[in-house]
């Protein structure tokens, strides 16, 4: 399951970048799209605080889009997801070794 998740990460990042970043014109547009990006994640169970954090991350992806287009924003998004999933997997492994 972990391997399937890791192989899907680049495609998921690309899809989200197409939905929320492609065609962004200016920072006001980027802010609105990043807000949507953050709060849409609540549909899959992310709490409000998490959505706000994802909104800020979305602003970073918007900056990357302005600097290098879809390719750079998608790469940044994939790397962010990879780090996040790796930390979650590491936490799960560590927890499995720690006795309550």
TAFEN-V276071 format. One record per backbone hydrogen bond with DSSP energy under -1.0 kcal/mol. NH is the residue of the N-H (numbers start at 1). CO is the residue of the C=O. Records with the same first field share a line. If there is no record, write none. Layout:
BEGIN
NH=CO + CO
END
This chain:
BEGIN
5=1
6=2
7=3
8=4
9=5
12=8
13=9
14=10
15=11
16=12
17=13
18=14
19=15
20=16
21=17
22=17
24=21
30=26
31=27
32=28
33=29
34=30
35=31
36=32
37=33
38=34
39=35
40=36
42=39
43=40
44=41
45=42
46=41
51=47
52=48
53=49
54=50
55=51
56=52
57=53
58=54
59=55
60=56
61=57
62=58
63=59
64=60
65=61
66=62
67=63
68=64
69=65
73=69
74=70
75=71
76=72
77=73
78=74
79=75
80=76
81=77
82=78
83=79
84=80
85=81
86=82
87=83
88=84
89=85
90=86
91=87
92=88
93=89
94=90
95=91
96=92
98=94
END
